[in-house]
Amino acid sequence: MQLEINDHRKIHAIQHEFNQLFPFLKIEFFSKPHKTGGVASVRKIHSDTKTLGECGVLHKKGILTVMPGMSVTELEANFRDVYGLEVRVYRKSGKIWLETKQTEKWSLEKQNMQGEAITRAMEEESEH
């Protein structure tokens, strides 16, 4: 998948495109960096109607290629290093979203499969 990155794109558009490929993952944008392996900043950008230009510091445009085999760490680094955007990937677990800090070396595909398996198991359990 290729995400078009420019100052005029809305956060929610990027999130939607990402979620189309990985329905059990989501990305959140932050105004301050987090440390690799650390807890996400409390400075989450709450309005997903903001543009990338309002969030980033580099104001570069281009295409960010997202591959199922890339790790969470790689994706977050690409957003940060190439475009100056701080993002964090979350995995669905039933009805809640978990930070992937403990499993950030896993591929996006593996994260998504894990989220699907846990969510489906929890849904089946709640039906009984």
Number of C-alpha atoms within 10 A of each C-alpha: 13 12 15 14 19 17 17 13 16 18 21 18 15 18 17 14 16 18 14 12 16 19 16 24 27 22 20 18 26 20 18 16 18 16 9 12 13 11 13 22 16 11 12 16 18 11 11 15 12 16 18 25 20 15 19 21 14 14 17 14 15 12 12 16 12 17 14 15 12 16 20 23 20 17 21 18 18 18 18 17 12 14 22 19 24 26 25 26 22 22 24 22 19 17 9 9 15 16 18 22 18 11 14 21 15 17 19 26 19 15 25 21 17 17 23 20 16 15 19 14 13 14 13 10 9 8 6 5
